[in-house]
Amino acid sequence: MIRAILAFMLVALAGTAAAQTLPVPFVLKQVGPGVYAAIDGPEHKSGSNAGFVIGDDGVLVIDSFFYPEATRALVAEIRRLTPKPIRYVVNTHYHADHTGGDQVLRDAGAVIIAHRNVRGWVRTENIHLFGDRITPELKVRIEALPLPDVTTTTGLTIWLGSRKVVVKTVLGHTGGDLTVFVPDAKVLFTGDLLWRKIPPNLIDGSVREWLATDADFAAMPDAARTVFVPGHGDVADASDVQDFRHYLLDLRRLVTEGRKAGLKDATLTAAYVEPKLKALHPDWTISDRALAAEVRYMNDELAGKKRRPVPAAEQRLARPLDPVARRNPKMCGTAAGDLQHRRDGLA
Ligand SMILES: [Zn+2]
């Protein structure tokens, strides 16, 4: 009998040990009192970074990864640190690598907060985001992503008891971006407006707006003592913000020069931009695939033919007033596109 109990206890202990040593697909880093960054691991099994803030009476999560298993692991890490309820998740933008685990957080009790445009885009534009990499299974998953419960176009302040969290609308990555700032800890979750030593995904972006937003990050009061949690890459500081700005400035300058020299496609990318950009940023990880996309999207923006997602309501508003927008409502980086963004209160 005793042997049987001992055997049972050993199995139970082995089970506990296994559960504790199971690797989580992210590295949890404390970046302030009760403020944590969850940095995607080297195998990218989370899909992006996330984070959370523990307040007096609850927890606010920033982004939910792409893989729900990673989100479940995040919930387990939160539970390990605090018994306080998970009250909110703020999506920094609609991309599925930041919203893919929203249902897990909603099931854990969170209210989903996002920019208004996330509600319109999360189930549709994410199909476009994956392009030829979309599978029927992924399409079904995207079309079932939860819609945000609370939306904003102007930003909001969330109080976790006496702890203040400031959510701001910013421009540049998608046209529906939020940042999350914890003033008492000087931690800014930038979403994908900042990447650390990795080329950013420009698919929906405006580099012009993006640079202005990053200049604002660098000009924050106390920027030198602020921790920046990027959407991708390791925890960053003010020098990383400048490094990222320089990367975007270099990309824009090199593509502009190449265009002026009449270079196109592979000649522009492989023969001109690639060697120069890699030489200027030797400590960055720049894949061929990422670089080809960077140059194509930068080129589109400079040529005034960049496709950006358009908010449905805004599109309706633009039609009777603007003949250019009527012909091509998806066109941005043009007067019509700029007008559309201004009408949305985004610029
Ligand atoms: Zn993104």
Boltz pocket constraint, residues with backbone or C-beta under 6 A from the ligand:
constraints:
  - pocket:
      binder: B
      contacts: [[A, 93], [A, 95], [A, 173], [A, 192], [A, 201], [A, 231]]
      max_distance: 6.0
